[in-house]
Amino acid sequence: MSAGPTATPDWRRQVLGFLLSFVCVFGGLALLHGIGPTYTRAHAALGNALVGGRLASGTTLEFRASEANLAVDPWHATLRVEPPSPQQPFEVPIDVRSLIFLPTAAFLALAIAAPLRSVKEHLELIALGLLILEPLLVFLVATPLLSFLGGTGPVHAFTLSRPSHVLLQVLYRALVTPPGMAFAIPLLVWWGLLTALTRRGRHRNANAVQSTRD
């Protein structure tokens, strides 16, 4: 005698489907290299728009993504620092793929694999998440640069207080240096937004049921 269908969903199948979707989407995004130059140029342009140019101290900052460097490594950007004479200019390499692209790809994979009810909710989750995640990742990438240029390095492009240096160092060591944090941050953003969207959906359903009864 065969058992009848259960009323409760198979949570194992749901978890397996979520994990499979996440691995497929993240793997596909992680293997992308054609968008590397465009992605790197866009973030170099963003860096120049935010902090590029000559500072009050006379130091000039410029984010570069030259064709020569992109031909060797499509995810490689550099920050060129030109202090006042007689100090020599130098460049700081930035790995855009590891620090920005892969965490973003992890969030997109989580958002696409999330068990939401409609494409609209998926798009809303992605849009809200990117609005939060992108500035956060850019700031975390900048934390060691801010501390280095603000007094801990040989060039004092600007001056930061001692508490500011301590805060930047703590953030860098806690959220950037550990390899796993590159994926923990998008996971936390995804989980927070998913929880909020799920609660809102339940609230709307409860209101709709109440309105129907009335």
Secondary structure as UniProt FT lines:
FT   HELIX           11..30
FT   TURN            34..35
FT   HELIX           36..51
FT   STRAND          53..54
FT   TURN            56..57
FT   STRAND          60..64
FT   HELIX           67..72
FT   TURN            74..75
FT   STRAND          76..82
FT   TURN            85..86
FT   STRAND          90..95
FT   HELIX           97..101
FT   HELIX           102..113
FT   HELIX           119..147
FT   HELIX           148..152
FT   HELIX           162..175
FT   TURN            179..180
FT   HELIX           181..213
//
